Amino acid sequence: MNKPQPNHIPQEAFDWYDEYAHGMMDRRTFMKKLGGLAVLGYSMAVLTSALLPNYALAEQVSFNDDDIKATYQTFDSPNGHTTGQGYLVEPTNVEGQRPVVLVIHENRGLNPYIKDVARRLAKAGFIAFAPDALFVLGGYPGNDDEGRAMQRTMDKEKIQNDFVAAAQFLKSHPRSNGKLGAVGFCFGGYIVNYLAAVDSTLLSAGVPFYGTPASKELRKNIKAPLVIQLGELDKRVNATWPEYEADLKANDVPYQMHMYEDAHHGFHNDSTSRYDKANAELAWQRTLAFFNEQLS
């Protein structure tokens, strides 16, 4: 089943979904606002189908692909939730030491889209590890609404420490070449920025997709080169960019920022109508090229 195209959906619907998905609007208000569009002639079925994810659309690399091997691995997180778990994907068509990339999910746990991103990286020759922040609560529940609600109840500092521990776990993997990259989306984009700032020796390269920056007092620690991916229509995250860019410049951090024309927050996620195929593919090509350059 194909998703309705974004140009068939009013922009305000995407803005409301962004507010809803990030805890600034409750579900009842969100659905009421969509109902107002339905009165104007937009089908509620079309609107909800367009805005809510369909993960059957998000598989680009099968977990049965012969070029990869996927397993679940636990790791110690003494400053977080004691133990974490993630989805480890290794390439089987190359041998020896490999660059490693941490893949960081949105604010709803390790959903099928993020797992597929990890498989895409392994298919490209990287060892990828995608932790699930919800592991301590039983893991991603199979439903984004429930996942968001679960993650909202958790201690943010402990979650951040879990991702630091996951990064250290991956960096010390037996096949790691010692160079760690990180890519994340939305909340995961924030975590990439945080990992670069909390420990200047942790990352060798970071690619935050539409993520807000780490706290201002931490930004002076950033040393790793960054490729920052932003969607033109993402007003909430884009409002944080000018100050972040000023701090990166002030601290001589090597960075590139790409602003994707007419792209929404979440434009890389191919399970919803926010997906922008051309911009997502370009952003991914730039991500792989950057990691190949910085981590090899």
C-alpha positions in Angstrom: 0.0 0.0 0.0 1.4 3.4 -0.9 1.2 6.4 1.4 -0.7 9.5 0.2 1.8 12.1 -1.1 2.8 15.0 1.1 1.5 17.6 -1.4 -2.0 16.3 -0.9 -1.9 17.0 2.9 -2.2 20.6 4.3 1.1 21.8 5.9 -0.7 22.5 9.2 -1.4 18.8 9.5 2.3 18.1 9.4 2.9 20.9 12.0 0.3 19.5 14.3 1.8 16.0 14.0 5.2 17.3 14.9 3.7 18.9 18.0 1.9 15.8 18.9 4.9 13.5 18.3 7.1 15.7 20.5 4.7 16.0 23.5 3.5 19.5 22.8 -0.1 18.4 22.0 -2.1 15.5 23.3 -3.7 12.9 21.0 -7.2 14.2 21.7 -6.3 17.7 20.5 -4.4 16.4 17.5 -7.3 14.3 16.4 -9.7 17.2 16.9 -7.6 19.4 14.7 -7.5 16.8 12.0 -11.2 16.5 12.3 -11.4 20.2 11.5 -9.6 19.5 8.2 -12.1 16.6 7.6 -14.9 19.1 7.7 -13.1 21.0 4.9 -13.2 17.9 2.7 -10.1 16.0 3.7 -10.7 12.3 4.6 -9.7 11.4 8.1 -8.6 8.0 6.8 -6.3 9.7 4.3 -5.0 12.1 6.9 -4.2 9.5 9.6 -2.8 7.1 7.0 -0.5 9.8 5.7 0.8 11.0 9.1 1.1 7.8 11.1 3.8 5.3 10.2 3.3 2.1 8.1 6.5 0.2 8.8 5.8 -2.3 6.1 7.0 0.4 3.7 10.3 0.9 5.5 12.3 -2.3 4.7 15.0 -1.6 2.2 17.4 -4.4 3.4 15.9 -7.7 4.6 17.1 -9.2 7.8 17.5 -12.4 5.7 20.0 -10.6 3.4 23.1 -12.9 2.9 25.5 -9.9 3.1 24.6 -9.1 6.8 24.1 -10.9 10.1 21.8 -9.3 12.8 21.7 -10.2 16.5 20.6 -8.7 19.7 23.4 -7.8 22.2 23.3 -6.5 25.7 25.8 -4.1 27.3 26.6 -2.7 30.7 25.4 0.8 31.6 26.4 1.5 35.2 25.4 5.2 35.0 22.2 4.5 33.1 19.7 1.7 33.5 22.4 -0.8 34.5 21.9 -3.0 31.4 21.0 -2.0 27.8 20.3 -3.9 24.7 20.6 -3.2 21.0 20.4 -4.5 17.5 23.8 -5.4 16.1 24.3 -5.8 12.4 27.6 -6.9 10.9 28.6 -7.2 7.2 29.4 -10.8 6.2 30.8 -10.0 2.8 33.9 -8.2 4.2 36.4 -9.5 6.7 38.7 -7.9 9.3 38.4 -4.7 11.3 35.6 -2.4 10.2 34.4 1.1 11.1 31.5 1.1 13.5 28.3 3.3 13.6 25.8 3.8 16.4 22.3 4.3 15.1 20.0 6.2 17.4 16.2 6.1 17.3 13.5 8.8 17.6 11.6 9.4 20.8 9.7 6.1 20.7 12.2 3.2 20.9 13.8 0.9 18.4 11.1 0.7 15.7 11.4 -1.2 12.4 12.6 1.8 10.5 15.7 2.3 12.7 16.5 -1.4 12.5 16.4 -1.1 8.7 18.8 1.9 8.9 21.2 -0.3 10.8 20.9 -3.0 8.1 21.5 -0.4 5.4 24.8 0.6 7.1 25.9 -3.0 7.4 25.1 -3.6 3.8 27.4 -0.7 3.0 30.2 -2.3 5.0 29.9 -0.8 8.5 29.2 -2.6 11.8 26.0 -0.9 13.1 24.5 -1.0 16.5 21.0 0.4 17.3 20.2 0.5 21.0 16.7 0.5 22.4 16.2 3.1 25.1 13.0 1.2 26.1 14.8 -2.1 26.9 14.5 -1.5 30.6 10.7 -1.3 30.2 10.5 -4.3 28.0 11.6 -2.8 24.7 9.8 -1.1 21.8 6.1 -2.1 22.2 5.3 -2.4 18.5 3.3 0.9 18.6 4.8 4.4 18.3 2.2 6.0 20.5 2.9 3.6 23.3 6.6 3.9 22.7 6.5 7.7 23.0 4.5 7.4 26.2 7.0 4.9 27.6 10.0 7.0 26.8 8.4 10.1 28.2 8.3 8.5 31.6 12.0 7.7 31.7 14.9 9.7 33.2 16.5 11.6 30.4 19.9 11.7 32.0 19.9 7.9 32.4 18.9 7.5 28.8 21.8 9.7 27.7 24.1 7.6 29.8 22.8 4.4 28.2 23.7 5.8 24.8 27.2 6.8 26.0 27.6 3.2 27.3 26.3 1.8 24.0 28.8 3.9 22.1 31.7 2.7 24.3 30.4 -0.9 23.9 30.4 -0.6 20.1 33.7 1.2 19.9 35.4 -1.7 21.7 33.7 -4.4 19.6 36.4 -7.0 18.5 36.0 -6.1 14.9 36.0 -2.3 15.5 38.8 -0.3 13.9 38.5 2.1 16.8 36.7 4.8 14.9 33.1 5.4 15.9 30.4 7.3 13.9 26.9 8.1 15.1 23.7 8.8 13.1 20.4 9.7 14.7 17.0 11.0 13.8 15.0 13.6 15.8 15.6 12.6 19.4 18.4 10.5 18.0 19.8 13.6 16.3 19.9 15.3 19.6 21.8 12.3 21.1 24.4 12.5 18.3 25.0 16.1 19.2 25.1 15.2 22.9 27.6 12.3 22.3 29.9 14.7 20.4 29.7 17.2 23.2 29.8 15.1 26.4 33.1 13.4 25.5 35.3 15.0 22.8 37.2 11.6 22.4 34.1 9.4 21.9 33.0 10.1 18.3 35.1 10.3 15.1 32.1 11.6 13.1 28.5 12.5 13.7 25.4 12.9 11.5 22.4 14.3 13.3 19.2 14.3 11.3 16.9 17.2 12.4 18.2 17.0 16.0 18.5 19.8 18.5 21.9 20.7 19.9 23.4 19.6 23.3 23.3 22.2 26.1 25.3 25.3 25.5 27.8 24.6 28.2 28.7 21.3 26.7 29.2 22.5 23.1 32.7 23.8 23.7 33.8 20.1 24.0 32.9 19.2 20.5 35.8 18.1 18.3 34.3 15.5 16.0 33.4 16.6 12.5 29.6 16.8 11.9 27.3 16.7 9.0 24.0 18.3 10.0 20.9 17.3 8.0 17.9 19.6 8.2 14.5 19.9 6.5 13.4 23.3 5.3 9.9 23.0 6.7 11.1 21.9 10.2 10.6 25.3 12.0 11.0 23.9 15.5 14.5 22.3 15.0 15.7 24.9 12.5 15.1 27.7 15.1 18.0 26.2 17.1 20.5 26.2 14.3 21.8 29.8 14.2 23.0 29.6 17.8 24.4 26.1 17.4 26.2 27.1 14.2 27.7 30.1 16.0 29.1 27.9 18.7 30.5 25.4 16.2 32.3 28.2 14.4 33.5 29.7 17.7 35.1 26.4 18.6 36.5 25.6 15.2 34.4 22.4 14.8 34.5 21.1 11.2 30.9 20.8 10.0 28.7 20.9 7.0 25.0 21.8 7.2 22.6 20.6 4.5 19.1 22.2 4.3 16.8 20.1 2.2 14.3 22.1 0.2 10.6 21.6 1.0 11.5 18.7 3.3 9.6 18.1 6.6 11.0 17.0 9.9 11.4 13.2 9.5 12.0 13.4 5.8 14.3 10.4 5.9 11.7 8.1 7.5 10.2 6.1 4.6 7.2 4.9 6.6 5.2 8.1 6.5 4.2 10.8 4.0 6.8 13.1 5.5 9.3 10.9 3.5 10.9 12.8 0.7 12.6 10.1 -1.5 14.9 12.4 -3.5 16.1 14.4 -0.4 16.3 11.2 1.8 18.5 9.4 -0.8 20.8 12.5 -1.2 21.1 12.8 2.5 21.9 9.1 2.9 24.5 9.3 0.1 26.2 12.2 1.9 26.0 10.3 5.2 27.7 7.2 3.8 30.4 9.3 2.0 31.1 11.2 5.2 31.5 8.0 7.2 33.7 6.4 4.6 35.9 9.5 4.6 36.1 9.9 8.4 36.0 6.4 9.7 38.1 4.3 7.3 
